[in-house]
Amino acid sequence: MIDHQRRRGTWDLVLPSLGSLAFLVIAPGTLAGLVPWWLSRWRFEPPLLGWSAGRAIGVVLLLAGVVVLVDSFARFALEGRGTPAPVYPTKRLVVSGLYRFVRNPMYLAVISTILGQAVLLGSRDLLWYAVLVALGFHAFVLLYEEPTLRGRYGSEYVSYCAAVNRWIPRLGGRPDAEV
């Protein structure tokens, strides 16, 4: 009995982890990796606004986006016991880590990654693409994600929304969230 429970507990971590990894490669990998490559071929153009030192800002935005994505996807698998993919959602609402400060760190991370590439490469096309992605995320969150999460988690999600901003990080984080 204990051995069976231990194996089931292991699979409760392995399956969400594999699912999150697959979704990380497919969704953000496409939006923040493949499409920017198609648009820019990752070629350096003259720096935006003629400011070469700005490329360092691009590197910071790019790296920060990647770190936030990995952390967020790990939280969905390990704490939420699911994935960000609607086909295998989390069993628990994830409100720790960066989710204490802002409700949508994954989307912000994807936008940061795209903006980072735009600034680093000097690509106006990627800047416009980042704007389109941000608008698409906003529409998706309003029309699908938030209503779905309200239905799935009820008052827990409503309270979370009241305490944590959708897009602009709240300094200090959610007062009653886990650290």
N, C-alpha and C positions, 0 to 999 in steps of 0.2 A: 504494500500500500504506500509506504513512504517513498520507495524507489519510483513508483509510478507517478506520485505527486511531484517528485524532484524532476523527473523527465518532462512532465507537463509544464512545470514552472520554467524549465530551460527553454522549451519551445515557445512559451509565452513571451520570452525575450528574443529568441532567434528569429521567429517569423516576422514580428514587427521591425526588427533591425534590418533584415534582408529586404522587406517591403519598402522601408524608408530609404535604404540605399538605392534600390532600383528606381524609386520615384525621384530621388535627388538627381540621379543621372539623367532621367528622362525629362522631367519638367524644368527645374532650374538649369540643368545641363544644356537643354535646348535653348531656353530663353536667354540665359546669361553667357552661354558659351558658343553654341553652334550658330545661332542667328547673328550675334556680333561678328563672328568670323566671316560669315557670308557677306555681311555688309561692309566689312573693313579689310578682310583678309589679314587682319592684325598688322597692317602696314602703318608705319609712323608717317603722319602728315605734319605739316608745320603746326607748332603748338597753338592751342586755342588762345585767342587774344594776344598772340605773339609772346606769351610768357612761358619760357622753357621750364622755369622752376615749378610751374603748375603741374608738370608731369609727376612730381613727387606726390602731389595730392591725389592724382589718379591711382598711383600705386597703393596709397593708404586706403582709399575708397574700395579698391578692388580686393585687397587683402582682408579688410574689415568685413566686407560682404561675404567672402568665402568662410571666414571664421564663424560669423553669425549663422550662416546657412548650416554648417556642420553641427554647431551646438543645437540649433533649433530642431533639426531632423533627429538628432540623438535623443533629445528630450521627448519628442513624440513617440519614439520607439521604447525608450527605457522607462519613462514616467507615465506617458499616456497609454502605453501598451497598444500602439497602433501606428498609423502612418498619416502624413498629411493628405494622402490620396483619398478622395471621397469613397472609393470602393472598399477601403479598409481603414475606417476612421478610428480614432483613439477611443479607448474605453473610459478614460478619465480626461477631464479638462486640464490642459497643461497651463499652469499659472506661475511657474517658477522661472528662475533665470531671467533672461531678457523679457519674458512675458510678464514680469512684474512691472515693467516700465512702459511697454507698448504692446498692443494686442496683435500686431502683425509684423514681427521682426523678420520673418522669412521673406515677405514681399519687399520690405525695405532693404533687405540684404541683396535680393536680386536686382533691385533698382540701383543700389550702391555699386554692385559689381559691373553693371552696364555703364553707369556714369563714370566709374573708375577707368574702364577701358576707353570711353570717349575722351576723357581728359588726358589720359596717358598717350593715346594714339593721335590726339588732335582731330578726332572725327566728329564732324557736325551731324553726319547721318546717325551715328550712335546716340548723340544727344537727343535727336528727334525720336529715335526708337525708344529711348528711356522714357520720354514723355508719353508715348503711346502705351507702353507697358504699364506705366503708373496709372493711366486712365483706365486701362483694362482691368487692372487689379482692383481699383476702387469700385468699378461697376460690379465685378464678381463678388467682392466682399459685401456690398450693399444688397445685391439682388439674390445671391445664393448663400454665401457662407454664413452671414450673421443670422438670417432666418433659420437656417439648418441647425446652427449651434444653439439657438434659443429653443428650438424644438427638442434637441437631443439632451441638453443640460439644464433647461428651465431656469429657475431662479438663481442657480449658481452662476450661469453665464450672464444673466441680467445684472447681478451684483458685480461681477467682474467688469462688465462694460461700464458700469457707473464709476468704478474705481480706477480704470486704466484706459487711456486714450487709444483711439484707433490707429493714428498715424504719427502723432507728435509725442515722443517719449516724455513721460511724466518723471520729473526729477524726484528721487527718493523712492520711487516704485510704489507698488500697492502695499499699503500699511499692513495688511493681514496675510500677505503672501509668504510662502516658504522661502527661505534663503538657500 
